[in-house]
Amino acid sequence: MFDDSGASDGKPGAMSVPCFLIVHAKGILLWDTGLGDAIAAHPDGVELAPGIRATVPVKLVDQLAKLGLKPADVDYLAFSHWHEDHTGNANLFGKATWILQSKELAAATGATPPPFEPLAPVSVGRAANKRIIDGDADVFGDGTVRLLLMPGHTPGHQVLEVHLAHAGYVLLSGDLYHSRENRQFRRVPRINTDRAATLASMDRFEAIAARDDARVVIQHDPRDIALLPRFPDYLW
């Protein structure tokens, strides 16, 4: 389902499902919330869909605790999109301001939501403080943390660009790409809502990456995650 070229058909693979904590002088942003911590109670994992087994070896709440944080300490919450492997722990963050793309919200709550966008994992968001955006957004107003609308995987899919003092620009891919091969060969998942929009978003992503000489992190590719500082170390 992650490649409509046929090149991946019948081949098993592994995906990482990370979350990213961005600490800024004006607040803490959590980008994506991963698979639900409840899965950790099942050592052999749970089947999300036919052929897809999810495991959670370390809970998000435990990782936050290791940093001396509680979910209530997170000021802002944003998602690349509302698929369940990105929103699994969203309901822990009812105290945060949820920054939501209007197109993603409309699609997920519409009559025919995109596949894999269940609303239960984000139900707390109904009562949470919300900042609804339509397009790109500068989270803290100084250009260091930017949400960039790049639809195609879902109608309101976005990526995150962070400008760090020492590491420079970092682009977090969301699900624009699921692997290095998807990026290299411009492979589009069969489950995407708009193929043409996906390819246009890829063009935009690559132009920004080249302009800013950005480090690209393909979130679902374990090889990219393995190159990051090992938690609780971090890029800065």
N, CA, C and O of each residue as an XYZ file, in Angstrom:
944
protein
N       0.806     -1.220      0.000
C       0.000      0.000      0.000
C       0.844      1.277      0.000
O       0.324      2.365     -0.249
N       2.141      1.146      0.278
C       2.988      2.326      0.377
C       3.728      2.643     -0.918
O       4.622      3.490     -0.923
N       3.370      1.976     -2.015
C       4.117      2.159     -3.256
C       3.268      1.675     -4.422
O       3.055      0.472     -4.578
N       2.776      2.613     -5.251
C       1.905      2.195     -6.353
C       2.674      1.821     -7.613
O       2.069      1.574     -8.656
N       4.021      1.777     -7.526
C       4.812      1.372     -8.692
C       4.857     -0.144     -8.848
O       5.157     -0.652     -9.928
N       4.560     -0.862     -7.772
C       4.664     -2.317     -7.793
C       6.013     -2.831     -7.353
O       6.175     -4.035     -7.152
N       6.995     -1.943     -7.196
C       8.352     -2.375     -6.851
C       8.445     -2.994     -5.465
O       9.358     -3.776     -5.196
N       7.515     -2.654     -4.586
C       7.562     -3.169     -3.213
C       6.609     -4.326     -2.971
O       6.563     -4.868     -1.866
N       5.856     -4.709     -3.974
C       4.847     -5.747     -3.781
C       5.472     -7.037     -3.260
O       6.467     -7.521     -3.800
N       4.877     -7.584     -2.209
C       5.318     -8.864     -1.668
C       6.558     -8.803     -0.807
O       7.028     -9.838     -0.333
N       7.102     -7.616     -0.592
C       8.333     -7.489      0.185
C       8.018     -6.975      1.589
O       7.363     -5.943      1.736
N       8.477     -7.685      2.619
C       8.244     -7.196      3.983
C       9.153     -6.018      4.295
O      10.170     -5.816      3.631
N       8.788     -5.251      5.295
C       9.609     -4.123      5.687
C       9.262     -3.675      7.091
O       8.263     -4.103      7.669
N      10.097     -2.812      7.628
C       9.874     -2.264      8.960
C       9.833     -0.745      8.866
O      10.560     -0.140      8.077
N       8.978     -0.138      9.677
C       8.858      1.308      9.729
C       9.043      1.782     11.159
O       8.614      1.119     12.103
N       9.679      2.923     11.314
C       9.739      3.590     12.607
C       8.528      4.521     12.726
O       7.991      4.992     11.723
N       8.111      4.775     13.966
C       6.963      5.659     14.200
C       7.347      6.639     15.311
O       6.921      6.471     16.454
N       8.146      7.656     14.990
C       8.683      8.539     16.020
C       7.779      9.733     16.334
O       6.853     10.055     15.588
N       8.076     10.362     17.443
C       7.535     11.668     17.807
C       8.721     12.610     17.983
O       9.839     12.166     18.245
N       8.481     13.897     17.840
C       9.560     14.869     17.971
C       9.137     15.985     18.912
O       8.070     16.577     18.752
N       9.980     16.264     19.887
C       9.737     17.326     20.854
C      10.634     18.511     20.511
O      11.857     18.380     20.457
N      10.018     19.663     20.280
C      10.764     20.864     19.937
C      10.645     21.834     21.115
O       9.547     22.272     21.459
N      11.778     22.163     21.723
C      11.794     23.055     22.880
C      12.246     24.435     22.418
O      13.358     24.606     21.917
N      11.377     25.401     22.592
C      11.601     26.776     22.148
C      11.418     27.697     23.348
O      10.744     27.339     24.314
N      12.014     28.872     23.287
C      11.884     29.822     24.395
C      10.429     30.199     24.668
O      10.086     30.584     25.785
N       9.578     30.091     23.654
C       8.168     30.464     23.812
C       7.259     29.267     24.082
O       6.040     29.430     24.153
N       7.819     28.081     24.233
C       6.984     26.931     24.545
C       7.520     25.637     23.968
O       8.528     25.625     23.261
N       6.840     24.554     24.276
C       7.218     23.211     23.827
C       6.176     22.714     22.834
O       4.975     22.733     23.105
N       6.660     22.273     21.686
C       5.809     21.708     20.641
C       6.079     20.215     20.522
O       7.233     19.790     20.473
N       5.028     19.427     20.475
C       5.150     18.003     20.147
C       4.630     17.802     18.734
O       3.497     18.156     18.410
N       5.489     17.224     17.904
C       5.146     16.938     16.499
C       4.863     15.452     16.378
O       5.768     14.631     16.528
N       3.606     15.100     16.105
C       3.125     13.725     16.047
C       3.178     13.075     17.436
O       3.971     13.474     18.289
N       2.333     12.085     17.646
C       2.263     11.436     18.958
C       2.441      9.927     18.880
O       2.334      9.241     19.896
N       2.711      9.404     17.695
C       3.039      7.989     17.563
C       1.863      7.057     17.758
O       0.706      7.477     17.794
N       2.187      5.789     17.882
C       1.199      4.759     18.184
C       0.781      4.874     19.644
O       1.559      5.337     20.478
N      -0.422      4.462     19.953
C      -0.930      4.571     21.307
C      -0.106      3.773     22.314
O       0.289      2.639     22.044
N       0.147      4.371     23.473
C       0.915      3.703     24.518
C       0.267      2.399     24.969
O       0.957      1.519     25.482
N      -1.034      2.259     24.789
C      -1.725      1.044     25.211
C      -1.190     -0.194     24.493
O      -1.309     -1.309     25.003
N      -0.605     -0.003     23.322
C      -0.060     -1.140     22.564
C       1.100     -1.776     23.319
O       1.392     -2.956     23.129
N       1.764     -0.997     24.177
C       2.907     -1.519     24.937
C       2.526     -2.695     25.823
O       3.384     -3.494     26.198
N       1.236     -2.807     26.163
C       0.767     -3.926     26.993
C       0.749     -5.241     26.228
O       0.506     -6.295     26.816
N       1.002     -5.192     24.934
C       0.993     -6.389     24.082
C       2.408     -6.594     23.535
O       2.758     -6.009     22.510
N       3.218     -7.406     24.195
C       4.622     -7.583     23.776
C       4.787     -8.018     22.327
O       5.774     -7.672     21.678
N       3.819     -8.779     21.820
C       3.897     -9.230     20.428
C       3.245     -8.247     19.470
O       3.160     -8.510     18.270
N       2.784     -7.117     19.992
C       2.177     -6.103     19.149
C       0.710     -6.368     18.863
O       0.136     -7.349     19.335
N       0.121     -5.489     18.091
C      -1.271     -5.621     17.671
C      -1.337     -5.425     16.166
O      -0.501     -4.736     15.582
N      -2.328     -6.031     15.550
C      -2.503     -5.909     14.109
C      -3.364     -4.686     13.808
O      -4.548     -4.663     14.145
N      -2.779     -3.675     13.180
C      -3.518     -2.472     12.813
C      -4.370     -2.681     11.569
O      -5.466     -2.134     11.449
N      -3.852     -3.470     10.661
C      -4.520     -3.781      9.402
C      -3.907     -5.083      8.903
O      -2.839     -5.471      9.377
N      -4.546     -5.764      7.967
C      -3.966     -7.011      7.468
C      -2.526     -6.814      7.008
O      -2.253     -6.000      6.126
N      -1.608     -7.567      7.613
C      -0.207     -7.486      7.231
C       0.591     -6.413      7.945
O       1.794     -6.294      7.715
N      -0.053     -5.618      8.816
C       0.649     -4.548      9.522
C       0.550     -4.782     11.021
O      -0.532     -4.694     11.601
N       1.683     -5.081     11.645
C       1.727     -5.309     13.092
C       2.506     -4.184     13.747
O       3.617     -3.855     13.331
N       1.912     -3.599     14.779
C       2.510     -2.466     15.472
C       2.988     -2.876     16.853
O       2.303     -3.612     17.564
N       4.162     -2.400     17.230
C       4.691     -2.640     18.561
C       5.130     -1.308     19.169
O       5.557     -0.397     18.459
N       5.017     -1.212     20.485
C       5.464     -0.024     21.216
C       6.372     -0.498     22.342
O       5.881     -0.843     23.417
N       7.686     -0.525     22.123
C       8.605     -0.995     23.165
C       8.790     -0.002     24.308
O       9.091     -0.401     25.433
N       8.609      1.297     24.026
C       8.772      2.328     25.050
C       7.612      3.309     24.935
O       7.341      3.831     23.854
N       6.930      3.559     26.045
C       5.790      4.467     26.033
C       6.248      5.927     25.891
O       7.313      6.312     26.375
N       5.425      6.711     25.225
C       5.701      8.135     25.092
C       5.711      8.811     26.466
O       6.577      9.642     26.737
N       4.763      8.465     27.329
C       4.731      9.107     28.655
C       6.001      8.809     29.438
O       6.458      9.647     30.215
N       6.572      7.633     29.245
C       7.813      7.298     29.942
C       8.992      8.084     29.381
O       9.892      8.477     30.124
N       8.986      8.308     28.083
C      10.047      9.122     27.485
C       9.966     10.568     27.978
O      10.983     11.184     28.296
N       8.756     11.093     28.037
C       8.590     12.444     28.560
C       9.074     12.519     30.007
O       9.754     13.470     30.392
N       8.721     11.510     30.804
C       9.129     11.502     32.212
C      10.642     11.502     32.347
O      11.192     12.104     33.270
N      11.312     10.824     31.426
C      12.771     10.793     31.461
C      13.360     12.182     31.234
O      14.491     12.457     31.634
N      12.591     13.051     30.593
C      13.008     14.429     30.360
C      12.489     15.363     31.456
O      12.683     16.577     31.392
N      11.834     14.788     32.451
C      11.267     15.598     33.522
C       9.980     16.295     33.134
O       9.636     17.324     33.716
N       9.258     15.753     32.157
C       8.051     16.377     31.648
C       6.836     15.473     31.815
O       6.953     14.249     31.862
N       5.677     16.097     31.902
C       4.392     15.423     31.872
C       3.662     15.872     30.611
O       4.002     16.913     30.048
N       2.665     15.112     30.154
C       1.909     15.573     28.984
C       1.372     16.996     29.135
O       1.299     17.736     28.153
N       0.999     17.382     30.343
C       0.450     18.729     30.570
C       1.486     19.822     30.358
O       1.128     20.994     30.239
N       2.763     19.460     30.310
C       3.823     20.450     30.098
C       3.996     20.815     28.628
O       4.690     21.779     28.305
N       3.371     20.056     27.742
C       3.464     20.348     26.305
C       2.498     21.487     25.976
O       1.301     21.399     26.251
N       3.028     22.549     25.389
C       2.232     23.745     25.107
C       1.487     23.676     23.786
O       0.368     24.177     23.672
N       2.107     23.053     22.785
C       1.530     23.000     21.443
C       1.634     21.595     20.882
O       2.617     20.890     21.109
N       0.608     21.202     20.147
C       0.555     19.883     19.530
C       0.227     20.052     18.054
O      -0.718     20.756     17.698
N       1.010     19.403     17.195
C       0.738     19.438     15.755
C       1.019     18.063     15.173
O       1.872     17.326     15.668
N       0.299     17.733     14.130
C       0.421     16.428     13.484
C       0.765     16.613     12.013
O       0.332     17.575     11.378
N       1.545     15.684     11.484
C       1.711     15.676     10.038
C       0.368     15.402      9.368
O       0.057     15.967      8.319
N      -0.424     14.528      9.988
C      -1.767     14.210      9.513
C      -2.433     13.338     10.568
O      -1.817     13.000     11.579
N      -3.697     12.972     10.331
C      -4.471     12.305     11.371
C      -4.540     10.792     11.216
O      -5.521     10.194     11.659
N      -3.575     10.160     10.625
C      -3.556      8.693     10.626
C      -3.195      8.197     12.020
O      -2.490      8.869     12.771
N      -3.693      7.008     12.351
C      -3.641      6.544     13.731
C      -2.237      6.282     14.254
O      -2.043      6.229     15.469
N      -1.248      6.116     13.374
C       0.123      5.943     13.860
C       0.798      7.285     14.145
O       1.957      7.324     14.557
N       0.080      8.374     13.927
C       0.594      9.707     14.244
C      -0.227     10.383     15.348
O       0.213     11.365     15.945
N      -1.412      9.852     15.607
C      -2.314     10.470     16.596
C      -2.579      9.558     17.790
O      -3.444      9.858     18.613
N      -1.852      8.454     17.895
C      -2.200      7.430     18.884
C      -2.237      7.906     20.321
O      -3.011      7.386     21.125
N      -1.402      8.901     20.663
C      -1.370      9.411     22.037
C      -1.908     10.832     22.148
O      -1.675     11.504     23.152
N      -2.616     11.288     21.139
C      -3.063     12.683     21.115
C      -3.926     13.039     22.320
O      -3.866     14.163     22.818
N      -4.724     12.092     22.787
C      -5.643     12.404     23.873
C      -4.952     12.654     25.206
O      -5.605     13.044     26.173
N      -3.635     12.435     25.272
C      -2.894     12.770     26.484
C      -2.661     14.271     26.605
O      -2.266     14.748     27.668
N      -2.898     15.016     25.540
C      -2.436     16.397     25.474
C      -3.591     17.397     25.391
O      -3.574     18.326     24.584
N      -4.570     17.186     26.227
C      -5.725     18.074     26.253
C      -5.411     19.476     26.738
O      -6.180     20.401     26.476
N      -4.293     19.659     27.444
C      -3.910     20.985     27.941
C      -3.176     21.812     26.891
O      -3.018     23.023     27.048
N      -2.732     21.163     25.830
C      -1.966     21.859     24.793
C      -2.892     22.598     23.831
O      -4.085     22.305     23.749
N      -2.331     23.546     23.113
C      -3.029     24.163     21.987
C      -2.776     23.310     20.755
O      -1.631     23.086     20.363
N      -3.858     22.837     20.152
C      -3.738     21.979     18.974
C      -3.702     22.870     17.727
O      -4.620     23.653     17.485
N      -2.630     22.737     16.945
C      -2.494     23.499     15.701
C      -2.923     22.580     14.568
O      -2.242     21.598     14.271
N      -4.043     22.892     13.936
C      -4.665     21.971     12.989
C      -4.843     22.627     11.625
O      -5.283     23.773     11.527
N      -4.499     21.891     10.579
C      -4.790     22.340      9.226
C      -6.299     22.228      8.978
O      -6.905     21.192      9.250
N      -6.884     23.289      8.469
C      -8.331     23.283      8.238
C      -8.739     22.194      7.259
O      -9.799     21.588      7.412
N      -7.906     21.940      6.253
C      -8.246     20.922      5.250
C      -8.209     19.518      5.856
O      -9.021     18.666      5.494
N      -7.277     19.275      6.772
C      -7.200     17.962      7.412
C      -8.392     17.752      8.336
O      -8.990     16.677      8.361
N      -8.726     18.783      9.090
C      -9.858     18.707      9.997
C     -11.155     18.474      9.226
O     -11.981     17.651      9.620
N     -11.325     19.199      8.135
C     -12.544     19.051      7.336
C     -12.648     17.659      6.728
O     -13.725     17.063      6.703
N     -11.520     17.142      6.236
C     -11.536     15.815      5.617
C     -11.824     14.727      6.649
O     -12.619     13.819      6.403
N     -11.169     14.827      7.804
C     -11.302     13.780      8.814
C     -12.690     13.744      9.419
O     -13.161     12.682      9.826
N     -13.352     14.891      9.483
C     -14.678     14.958     10.100
C     -15.790     14.991      9.063
O     -16.959     15.137      9.419
N     -15.447     14.857      7.791
C     -16.439     14.901      6.723
C     -17.178     13.581      6.562
O     -16.985     12.635      7.326
N     -18.012     13.550      5.562
C     -18.853     12.370      5.330
C     -18.041     11.159      4.889
O     -18.395     10.026      5.213
N     -16.953     11.388      4.152
C     -16.120     10.279      3.673
C     -14.664     10.561      4.024
O     -13.893     10.975      3.158
N     -14.270     10.344      5.291
C     -12.888     10.640      5.690
C     -11.892      9.731      4.982
O     -12.241      8.617      4.589
N     -10.652     10.194      4.814
C      -9.612      9.360      4.212
C      -9.398      8.092      5.040
O      -9.764      8.056      6.214
N      -8.812      7.057      4.445
C      -8.560      5.820      5.191
C      -7.662      6.062      6.398
O      -6.794      6.935      6.377
N      -7.881      5.280      7.447
C      -7.008      5.252      8.628
C      -7.036      6.556      9.421
O      -6.072      6.871     10.119
N      -8.122      7.314      9.326
C      -8.218      8.548     10.101
C      -9.341      8.443     11.142
O     -10.313      9.195     11.073
N      -9.217      7.517     12.105
C     -10.252      7.404     13.140
C     -10.232      8.622     14.048
O      -9.171      9.178     14.330
N     -11.398      9.030     14.501
C     -11.492     10.231     15.321
C     -11.330      9.964     16.811
O     -11.079     10.896     17.575
N     -11.469      8.709     17.242
C     -11.353      8.424     18.674
C     -10.013      8.865     19.266
O     -10.005      9.438     20.356
N      -8.872      8.623     18.594
C      -7.596      9.025     19.189
C      -7.406     10.532     19.317
O      -6.487     10.982     20.002
N      -8.268     11.323     18.662
C      -8.133     12.783     18.742
C      -9.375     13.421     19.358
O      -9.614     14.616     19.180
N     -10.165     12.629     20.080
C     -11.441     13.128     20.602
C     -11.255     14.259     21.603
O     -12.109     15.140     21.700
N     -10.143     14.250     22.357
C      -9.891     15.307     23.330
C      -9.739     16.662     22.636
O      -9.963     17.708     23.245
N      -9.361     16.631     21.372
C      -9.165     17.865     20.632
C     -10.421     18.700     20.483
O     -10.340     19.901     20.226
N     -11.588     18.077     20.642
C     -12.826     18.850     20.517
C     -12.906     19.951     21.574
O     -13.421     21.037     21.311
N     -12.390     19.659     22.774
C     -12.465     20.637     23.865
C     -11.155     21.402     24.064
O     -11.113     22.351     24.847
N     -10.100     21.010     23.375
C      -8.793     21.655     23.554
C      -8.769     23.024     22.886
O      -9.552     23.299     21.977
N      -7.868     23.868     23.344
C      -7.616     25.114     22.631
C      -7.089     24.774     21.244
O      -6.255     23.881     21.092
N      -7.569     25.475     20.249
C      -7.176     25.163     18.880
C      -6.714     26.416     18.145
O      -7.222     27.518     18.354
N      -5.734     26.202     17.279
C      -5.304     27.225     16.330
C      -5.479     26.617     14.957
O      -4.697     25.755     14.555
N      -6.485     27.050     14.238
C      -6.787     26.499     12.918
C      -6.012     27.294     11.874
O      -6.092     28.521     11.819
N      -5.261     26.569     11.049
C      -4.457     27.224     10.018
C      -4.877     26.714      8.643
O      -5.454     25.634      8.517
N      -4.584     27.496      7.632
C      -4.905     27.122      6.258
C      -3.675     27.401      5.403
O      -3.545     28.460      4.790
N      -2.770     26.411      5.381
C      -1.509     26.604      4.667
C      -0.348     26.602      5.627
O      -0.443     26.028      6.712
N       0.743     27.230      5.255
C       1.944     27.260      6.087
C       1.705     28.113      7.332
O       0.871     29.018      7.332
N       2.458     27.804      8.397
C       2.330     28.571      9.629
C       3.664     28.620     10.352
O       4.394     27.630     10.408
N       3.968     29.782     10.901
C       5.158     29.993     11.715
C       4.735     29.826     13.172
O       4.057     30.693     13.725
N       5.128     28.726     13.789
C       4.591     28.369     15.103
C       4.896     29.429     16.152
O       4.001     29.848     16.885
N       6.145     29.868     16.232
C       6.556     30.783     17.289
C       6.825     32.210     16.806
O       7.218     33.067     17.597
N       6.615     32.468     15.515
C       6.708     33.813     14.995
C       8.108     34.303     14.687
O       8.298     35.480     14.380
N       9.099     33.412     14.765
C      10.477     33.849     14.489
C      11.141     33.052     13.376
O      12.347     33.176     13.162
N      10.367     32.233     12.663
C      10.890     31.482     11.524
C      11.650     30.221     11.855
O      12.147     29.552     10.950
N      11.757     29.873     13.140
C      12.559     28.702     13.499
C      11.775     27.390     13.466
O      12.372     26.318     13.375
N      10.455     27.463     13.537
C       9.624     26.255     13.538
C       8.427     26.521     12.632
O       7.525     27.283     12.980
N       8.434     25.877     11.457
C       7.421     26.184     10.450
C       6.683     24.929     10.011
O       7.293     23.917      9.663
N       5.361     25.016     10.033
C       4.504     23.976      9.478
C       4.294     24.300      8.001
O       3.927     25.423      7.654
N       4.526     23.322      7.140
C       4.450     23.541      5.694
C       3.418     22.592      5.100
O       3.605     21.375      5.124
N       2.350     23.130      4.578
C       1.279     22.317      3.997
C       1.780     21.618      2.746
O       2.216     22.270      1.797
N       1.719     20.286      2.741
C       2.125     19.492      1.576
C       1.145     18.341      1.414
O       1.426     17.216      1.827
N      -0.006     18.625      0.812
C      -1.086     17.638      0.716
C      -0.778     16.529     -0.276
O       0.189     16.583     -1.036
N      -1.638     15.525     -0.237
C      -1.525     14.393     -1.153
C      -1.702     13.086     -0.434
O      -2.534     12.262     -0.814
N      -0.906     12.892      0.623
C      -1.100     11.686      1.435
C      -2.482     11.748      2.070
O      -3.236     10.775      2.040
N      -2.800     12.886      2.635
C      -4.154     13.249      3.060
C      -4.379     14.687      2.618
O      -3.422     15.359      2.234
N      -5.610     15.178      2.659
C      -5.863     16.528      2.144
C      -5.132     17.642      2.883
O      -4.814     18.674      2.291
N      -4.859     17.442      4.186
C      -4.196     18.477      4.947
C      -2.846     18.063      5.476
O      -2.394     18.580      6.498
N      -2.199     17.144      4.802
C      -0.886     16.666      5.248
C       0.119     17.810      5.250
O       0.098     18.671      4.370
N       1.010     17.811      6.257
C       2.031     18.841      6.353
C       3.348     18.244      6.835
O       3.390     17.144      7.386
N       4.411     18.991      6.614
C       5.736     18.617      7.118
C       6.179     19.717      8.070
O       5.559     20.777      8.141
N       7.257     19.457      8.799
C       7.768     20.426      9.759
C       9.206     20.774      9.419
O      10.037     19.888      9.223
N       9.497     22.064      9.349
C      10.876     22.529      9.194
C      11.302     23.241     10.466
O      10.622     24.150     10.943
N      12.438     22.815     11.009
C      12.992     23.413     12.218
C      14.361     23.977     11.882
O      15.160     23.321     11.214
N      14.637     25.198     12.346
C      15.951     25.806     12.153
C      16.649     25.849     13.500
O      16.276     26.622     14.383
N      17.673     25.004     13.650
C      18.386     24.876     14.908
C      19.693     25.658     14.870
O      20.289     25.845     13.809
N      20.125     26.109     16.033
C      21.293     26.995     16.112
C      22.558     26.334     15.590
O      23.372     26.995     14.945
N      22.740     25.057     15.851
C      23.968     24.362     15.468
C      23.749     23.339     14.347
O      24.609     23.185     13.480
N      22.624     22.650     14.353
C      22.368     21.622     13.335
C      21.832     22.196     12.042
O      21.785     21.500     11.028
N      21.425     23.465     12.062
C      20.877     24.074     10.860
C      19.428     23.672     10.625
O      18.684     23.399     11.568
N      19.040     23.638      9.361
C      17.660     23.314      9.010
C      17.440     21.794      9.026
O      18.278     21.023      8.557
N      16.305     21.392      9.574
C      15.905     19.987      9.586
C      14.477     19.910      9.061
O      13.605     20.640      9.531
N      14.234     19.043      8.103
C      12.898     18.817      7.554
C      12.395     17.448      7.987
O      13.005     16.425      7.674
N      11.279     17.435      8.709
C      10.638     16.191      9.132
C       9.530     15.887      8.137
O       8.629     16.701      7.932
N       9.599     14.717      7.522
C       8.839     14.434      6.309
C       7.371     14.120      6.517
O       6.600     14.141      5.557
N       6.951     13.821      7.779
C       5.618     13.261      7.914
C       5.519     12.010      7.064
O       6.420     11.171      7.084
N       4.432     11.878      6.318
C       4.273     10.730      5.422
C       4.358     11.139      3.954
O       3.816     10.458      3.083
N       5.040     12.251      3.682
C       5.294     12.571      2.277
C       6.114     11.461      1.649
O       5.871     11.055      0.512
N       7.097     10.972      2.411
C       7.874      9.802      2.015
C       7.800      8.784      3.149
O       7.800      9.148      4.325
N       7.737      7.492      2.778
C       7.748      6.435      3.787
C       9.099      5.739      3.868
O       9.354      4.982      4.805
N       9.958      5.988      2.901
C      11.273      5.349      2.884
C      12.202      6.167      1.996
O      11.762      7.030      1.236
N      13.488      5.879      2.109
C      14.457      6.544      1.234
C      14.180      6.218     -0.233
O      14.354      7.057     -1.116
N      13.746      4.984     -0.468
C      13.452      4.579     -1.848
C      12.249      5.350     -2.394
O      12.239      5.738     -3.562
N      11.240      5.569     -1.554
C      10.094      6.353     -2.012
C      10.529      7.756     -2.421
O      10.019      8.322     -3.388
N      11.474      8.302     -1.674
C      11.976      9.629     -2.022
C      12.809      9.567     -3.300
O      12.619     10.384     -4.201
N      13.710      8.627     -3.385
C      14.607      8.538     -4.529
C      13.841      8.338     -5.834
O      14.155      8.957     -6.850
N      12.828      7.462     -5.794
C      12.114      7.096     -7.018
C      10.741      7.750     -7.142
O       9.981      7.438     -8.058
N      10.421      8.674     -6.202
C       9.143      9.391     -6.233
C       7.952      8.424     -6.262
O       7.024      8.570     -7.057
N       8.016      7.458     -5.388
C       6.942      6.471     -5.316
C       5.799      6.997     -4.457
O       6.020      7.564     -3.387
N       4.597      6.804     -4.932
C       3.402      7.321     -4.265
C       2.615      6.154     -3.667
O       2.311      5.198     -4.381
N       2.280      6.206     -2.387
C       1.477      5.137     -1.793
C       0.102      5.025     -2.445
O      -0.501      6.023     -2.839
N      -0.373      3.800     -2.547
C      -1.704      3.567     -3.108
C      -2.799      4.201     -2.255
O      -3.866      4.546     -2.762
N      -2.533      4.352     -0.964
C      -3.563      4.859     -0.051
C      -3.659      6.384     -0.060
O      -4.541      6.939      0.595
N      -2.782      7.070     -0.780
C      -2.836      8.534     -0.792
C      -4.137      9.032     -1.406
O      -4.704      8.390     -2.290
N      -4.601     10.173     -0.934
C      -5.874     10.700     -1.424
C      -5.742     11.425     -2.754
O      -6.730     11.569     -3.474
N      -4.533     11.888     -3.098
C      -4.368     12.663     -4.335
C      -2.948     12.455     -4.850
O      -1.993     12.976     -4.275
N      -2.810     11.696     -5.931
C      -1.485     11.384     -6.467
C      -0.794     12.627     -7.020
O       0.384     12.857     -6.749
N      -1.525     13.428     -7.795
C      -0.926     14.624     -8.393
C      -0.474     15.605     -7.313
O       0.595     16.206     -7.426
N      -1.278     15.766     -6.277
C      -0.909     16.663     -5.185
C       0.325     16.141     -4.457
O       1.170     16.922     -4.020
N       0.426     14.823     -4.328
C       1.603     14.229     -3.686
C       2.864     14.578     -4.464
O       3.861     14.994     -3.874
N       2.830     14.413     -5.772
C       4.005     14.703     -6.588
C       4.356     16.186     -6.547
O       5.534     16.544     -6.538
N       3.344     17.049     -6.520
C       3.605     18.486     -6.408
C       4.235     18.808     -5.054
O       5.125     19.654     -4.962
N       3.772     18.133     -4.011
C       4.348     18.344     -2.680
C       5.785     17.858     -2.624
O       6.627     18.483     -1.981
N       6.072     16.749     -3.290
C       7.450     16.272     -3.360
C       8.343     17.315     -4.020
O       9.454     17.568     -3.553
N       7.863     17.922     -5.102
C       8.643     18.960     -5.783
C       8.914     20.125     -4.838
O      10.035     20.629     -4.768
N       7.900     20.541     -4.125
C       8.070     21.670     -3.200
C       9.033     21.317     -2.066
O       9.898     22.114     -1.702
N       8.873     20.128     -1.521
C       9.736     19.670     -0.427
C      11.197     19.690     -0.857
O      12.056     20.190     -0.131
N      11.479     19.144     -2.042
C      12.863     19.072     -2.504
C      13.436     20.462     -2.791
O      14.624     20.702     -2.576
N      12.598     21.367     -3.272
C      13.071     22.728     -3.514
C      13.445     23.412     -2.201
O      14.458     24.109     -2.132
N      12.646     23.221     -1.172
C      12.932     23.812      0.141
C      14.176     23.164      0.746
O      15.028     23.852      1.307
N      14.277     21.841      0.632
C      15.445     21.141      1.165
C      16.731     21.648      0.513
O      17.742     21.839      1.189
N      16.688     21.863     -0.804
C      17.875     22.354     -1.513
C      18.173     23.801     -1.142
O      19.328     24.161     -0.910
N      17.143     24.621     -1.087
C      17.340     26.045     -0.765
C      17.969     26.227      0.609
O      18.869     27.049      0.786
N      17.489     25.454      1.581
C      17.937     25.624      2.966
C      19.074     24.684      3.345
O      19.532     24.691      4.488
N      19.533     23.868      2.386
C      20.554     22.863      2.684
C      20.142     22.067      3.923
O      20.933     21.871      4.845
N      18.893     21.615      3.921
C      18.285     21.005      5.098
C      18.628     19.527      5.235
O      18.786     18.810      4.247
N      18.735     19.104      6.459
C      18.824     17.686      6.768
C      17.412     17.116      6.692
O      16.511     17.594      7.383
N      17.218     16.115      5.871
C      15.904     15.486      5.711
C      15.827     14.254      6.602
O      16.704     13.391      6.566
N      14.777     14.185      7.393
C      14.515     13.008      8.218
C      13.219     12.380      7.731
O      12.137     12.941      7.905
N      13.341     11.208      7.117
C      12.155     10.457      6.693
C      11.662      9.698      7.923
O      12.279      8.727      8.360
N      10.562     10.151      8.460
C      10.139      9.695      9.778
C       9.917      8.189      9.861
O      10.212      7.573     10.885
N       9.405      7.599      8.798
C       9.086      6.171      8.836
C      10.261      5.276      8.440
O      10.120      4.053      8.424
N      11.405      5.857      8.124
C      12.541      5.035      7.713
C      13.496      4.845      8.897
O      14.142      5.803      9.322
N      13.596      3.622      9.435
C      14.467      3.384     10.598
C      15.912      3.793     10.360
O      16.626      4.111     11.312
N      16.356      3.791      9.106
C      17.743      4.185      8.819
C      17.961      5.661      9.122
O      19.027      6.042      9.607
N      16.972      6.490      8.844
C      17.097      7.914      9.143
C      17.017      8.161     10.645
O      17.750      8.993     11.179
N      16.139      7.448     11.320
C      15.998      7.616     12.767
C      17.274      7.176     13.476
O      17.664      7.775     14.478
N      17.923      6.139     12.966
C      19.151      5.634     13.593
C      20.291      6.642     13.527
O      21.232      6.552     14.315
N      20.229      7.599     12.605
C      21.281      8.604     12.470
C      21.089      9.794     13.404
O      21.980     10.633     13.535
N      19.924      9.866     14.054
C      19.678     10.954     14.994
C      20.342     10.652     16.329
O      20.615      9.491     16.633
N      20.610     11.691     17.141
C      21.141     11.416     18.480
C      20.225     10.461     19.227
O      19.001     10.550     19.120
N      20.814      9.560     19.973
C      20.035      8.549     20.677
C      19.362      9.175     21.894
O      20.031      9.786     22.728
N      18.056      9.027     21.999
C      17.291      9.566     23.119
C      17.949      9.182     24.442
O      18.322      8.021     24.611
N      18.107     10.119     25.393
C      17.533     11.470     25.432
C      18.432     12.569     24.868
O      18.154     13.749     25.083
N      19.501     12.215     24.153
C      20.278     13.246     23.450
C      19.428     13.854     22.341
O      18.370     13.316     22.014
N      19.868     14.958     21.761
C      19.026     15.684     20.836
C      19.859     16.551     19.891
O      21.027     16.839     20.148
N      19.238     16.947     18.816
C      19.814     17.942     17.907
C      19.569     19.323     18.478
O      18.534     19.573     19.096
N      20.541     20.237     18.268
C      20.327     21.600     18.761
C      21.057     22.613     17.864
O      20.996     23.816     18.117
